[in-house]
């Protein structure tokens, strides 16, 4: 019966995130929560992130009160709420090894599906050619009237592709049915890597390299990690220095000064905005409107602050930014703790999944330095699912008493019973 309430919550999260927000999606979420209370007779699991998430939710409510464009902010706050609902639904459902691996497999399937649909759903005309010939994009038909921005797709690939990569490197040759698992994980890794390449996102390339190198390093293939880093750095030097003579347009695209100058202008406006509205922000999703009205900065083709930390700050104010940073830091701490604990226990597969999720979140944080990643988008729930996966893995460590010295604070604050649903 656990599948029943978890499915209801999942449908509600997808409805509110991908479709127009309405009472229908929240009806599914509420029905799932009620079903969990009736079937399992327990509240959603408590986690180390609870206080930070509560502050984040409260700042979202404040955002609704101060916004100058309620119709925009309402949508963004609802999506944030849906992401948090997905997080708690996942953590409350994934209580053991099998369920956690099912979530990891689901995220891998989701990443593979996004990669397979990307050629038909991404607005490739926005791409600035760097490594991929522009003629290739002319053969990719666009099937959506509201297509995905290449940078958004790059963020998704950066977040998700380290998971199957680290998982693939952990597969035991003697494991039953390992061939099918290798093919699936290999296909997912290659597909997501290929789409990341197609996006021509320079920030995505850097973040993807960080995520890939980290996943390989944590899989104890340190020489492979060194080799990948060397190849990527060498390719960058070759592109910028050597290709400047053979193909100057391609080299200029790689270090496009106009793009860097544009981002500096956006960041300057965002900092001014954060200084003027430090406690409340300007309202989620209204950066471009406020920038135009108050700061004379008109740019509607490339919305957002182009830095996820500045974006959260101008959306929710300094309190919201503090809460968001606390969520990220606690997530990294949980992932590192769980990775070390599974390593000591010899739980190879759980360690690999944790390392992959850790690498993906780290890569997304790096990408967030030059883009607002998937924040304020229809796919903003994906990072919350990865954070939920890490939290569920950490919950296994806490319940099993693995690494008790490192998890003692968690067990003292929430209790083993609360996270296990007892």
C-alpha angles and dihedrals in degrees: 000000000000089000090060099061094035090053091051091053090046093051090049093050092049092046094052094043104041101028132045109295111254143148089269094072093045088047089060091047093048091046089052092051092049091048090052091051092049098041101038099020095223141105123246112287118271118233140185088259097060099102094043091048091048090054090047091052092047092052088051088056091049088050089062090054098050103036121118092207108045095178091061097041093047091060093048095047091049090051090050089051091049090052091052090048089052090050094053093041091054095046092047093049102040100072103144143032097272095050093046091051089048089055090049090049090048092053089048091051089048092052091047091049092050090050093050092048095043097087088060102036106040122089095236091176087078091061119112105215114243111141103356120070112248091228090070093065091056089070094055111092118213114226101177128078088207102041128190118262112242091235091055091052089048090054091051093049092046090053099044110032098070089062098065090036094058090040091051092052090054098054112120115228089219094052114114112256090007092144094065092046092049092051093049095046092042092050091049093048095047094044094050092044091051093051090048087054091050093054091067087211108159092198088047091052092053094044092044090053090051091050094045095046091047093049091049093045093051088049087062094249093123095157089052089052092050090048093051092048091048093050094048094047090046091050090051093051091046092050095049102037108027099031090052086079100038100036110012094174092057092047092049090051091055093055098027104178091195091062092049092047091049092052091049089054091049092048091050091054091045092052091049090049092049090049091051096045104028100148103042108015119219098281130282114287097009101099096112094044093049092043089055097044101042107021104032092239109137116185118139100158094067107036124193140039095285089229119078094213093052089043093055089045095053091041099048107010128238093308090056092046091051090050092048093049090047090054091051095046093047090048091054090047092051092047094050092046093049093046092054093045094051089047091056091048093048092238095150100176096047089046091052093050091049091048091050093050091046091051092049094051091046091051091049090052089052091049088050089068091072102024139029087241112203096331111128092014134111091257094051089116093071096078089048089055092051090047087049091052091052091047091050091050090050088050090058089053091050095048095047092048092237112158091004091175091061097039099040092103091055094048092047093050101044106011129232088260095058096053092044092050096245 
